[in-house]
Amino acid sequence: MPADAEQSPRDGDEALRLLSLVERTLTARLEEALRGCGSSLDQWRILRLLADRGGCPMTTVAEHVMLLAPKLSKLVDRMVSANLVLRRRDHTDRRRVLVVISPRGRQALAEWDEATAEVRGQFRELLGPDAGSFEALLRRLQDGLDPVPAEPTAAVPS
C-alpha cells in the first residue's frame, strides 16, 4: 500500500477543524443579523421550531436549541414576557405544558427570517446542488455520534 494511501491516526482532524470553523462563522453572522433586530440566535431557533412544528414541550425545545434547562427556562420566561411565545396545557396530556408561538412571535419571526435571509442564502448558494447531500451527510454524522437523542443534562420542566 502506498504511504499516502495509509490512514494516519489524525485523518479527519482538518475536517473537524473546518466543520467547527464553518459553524462558528455562520453562527456569528446569524447572531450579528439578529442582533440588529433585538433578537438572539436561540430566540430565532425557538420561534422557527414552534412555527414549523406547533406547540412543543420544553424537552423538545431544549433538544432543538441545545440549551440546558435553567438557561432555556429563563429564555422562555423572557419570551413569554415579550409576548413572543405562550405556555399552554397539552390537550392530550393535561399534565404537560407546551410552548407555542404567539401572533406577536409570528410577526417577529417574519422580521428575523428576513434579517437572516442573506446569510442563509449565501450558505445555500455556496452548497449549490450539493445542499441535500451535505445535509444527509451531517445527519449521518449526528446519528452516528448520538444515535439516540440524549436527554438534556438537567431536567427541563414540561
C-alpha positions in Angstrom: 0.0 0.0 0.0 1.5 3.4 -0.9 2.5 5.6 2.0 0.0 8.3 1.1 -2.9 5.8 1.0 -2.2 4.7 4.6 -4.5 6.2 7.1 -3.0 8.3 9.9 -4.5 8.4 13.4 -5.0 12.1 12.7 -7.1 11.6 9.5 -10.2 13.8 9.7 -8.6 16.3 12.1 -8.7 19.0 9.4 -12.3 18.1 8.5 -13.3 18.5 12.2 -11.5 21.9 12.4 -13.2 23.1 9.2 -16.6 22.0 10.4 -16.1 23.9 13.6 -14.9 27.0 11.8 -17.9 26.9 9.4 -20.3 26.6 12.3 -18.7 29.4 14.2 -18.6 31.7 11.2 -22.3 31.0 10.3 -23.3 31.4 14.0 -21.5 34.7 14.2 -23.1 36.0 11.0 -26.6 34.9 12.1 -26.1 36.4 15.5 -25.0 39.7 14.0 -28.0 39.9 11.7 -30.4 39.1 14.6 -28.8 41.5 17.0 -29.9 44.3 14.7 -33.5 43.2 15.3 -33.0 42.9 19.1 -33.1 39.1 18.9 -30.7 36.2 19.6 -29.9 33.1 17.7 -31.6 31.0 20.4 -34.8 33.0 20.3 -34.9 32.7 16.5 -34.3 29.0 16.6 -37.1 28.6 19.2 -39.6 30.6 17.2 -38.6 28.7 14.0 -39.2 25.4 15.7 -42.6 26.4 17.1 -43.7 27.9 13.7 -42.7 24.7 11.9 -44.0 22.1 14.4 -46.6 23.8 16.5 -46.6 23.6 20.3 -43.7 21.7 21.8 -42.9 20.5 25.3 -39.8 22.2 26.9 -37.8 19.0 26.4 -38.2 19.2 22.7 -37.3 22.9 22.6 -34.2 22.2 24.8 -33.0 19.4 22.4 -33.6 21.6 19.3 -31.8 24.7 20.6 -29.2 22.7 22.5 -29.7 24.5 25.8 -29.8 23.2 29.4 -33.0 23.6 31.4 -32.1 26.6 33.6 -31.0 28.7 30.6 -33.9 27.6 28.5 -36.4 28.3 31.2 -35.1 31.8 31.7 -35.1 32.5 28.0 -38.7 31.2 27.5 -39.8 33.3 30.5 -38.3 36.4 28.8 -40.0 35.4 25.5 -43.4 34.9 27.4 -42.9 38.4 28.9 -42.2 39.8 25.5 -45.4 38.1 24.2 -43.4 36.0 21.6 -44.5 32.6 23.0 -47.2 31.3 25.2 -47.5 28.4 27.6 -50.5 26.2 27.0 -51.7 22.9 28.6 -51.4 20.0 26.2 -54.9 18.9 25.2 -53.9 15.2 25.1 -51.9 15.2 28.4 -53.2 17.8 30.8 -50.1 17.4 33.0 -47.8 18.7 30.2 -47.2 22.3 29.3 -46.5 23.2 25.7 -44.7 26.3 24.4 -46.5 27.8 21.4 -45.7 30.8 19.2 -47.9 33.8 19.7 -49.2 36.1 16.9 -46.5 38.7 18.0 -44.0 35.8 17.8 -45.0 35.1 14.2 -44.5 38.8 13.4 -41.1 38.8 15.0 -40.2 35.6 13.2 -41.0 37.1 9.8 -38.7 40.0 10.6 -36.0 37.7 11.9 -36.3 35.4 8.9 -35.9 38.5 6.7 -32.8 39.6 8.7 -31.1 36.2 8.3 -32.2 35.6 4.7 -28.9 36.9 3.3 -26.7 34.7 5.5 -28.9 31.7 4.8 -28.9 32.5 1.1 -25.1 32.7 1.0 -24.9 29.3 2.7 -27.3 27.7 0.2 -25.6 29.3 -2.7 -22.2 28.0 -1.6 -23.6 24.5 -1.3 -25.4 24.7 -4.6 -26.8 21.4 -5.8 -24.9 19.6 -3.0 -27.1 21.0 -0.3 -29.2 17.9 0.0 -26.3 15.5 0.1 -24.5 17.8 2.6 -27.5 17.8 5.0 -27.7 14.0 4.6 -24.0 13.7 5.5 -24.4 15.9 8.5 -27.5 13.8 9.7 -25.5 10.6 9.2 -22.6 12.1 11.3 -25.1 13.2 14.0 -26.9 9.8 14.0 -23.5 8.0 14.3 -22.3 10.2 17.1 -25.6 10.2 19.0 -27.9 7.5 17.7 -30.4 8.0 20.5 -31.2 11.7 21.3 -29.9 12.2 24.8 -32.0 13.9 27.5 -30.6 17.3 28.5 -28.3 17.0 31.5 -30.6 19.0 33.8 -34.3 18.2 34.0 -36.4 20.5 31.9 -39.8 21.4 33.3 -42.6 20.4 30.9 
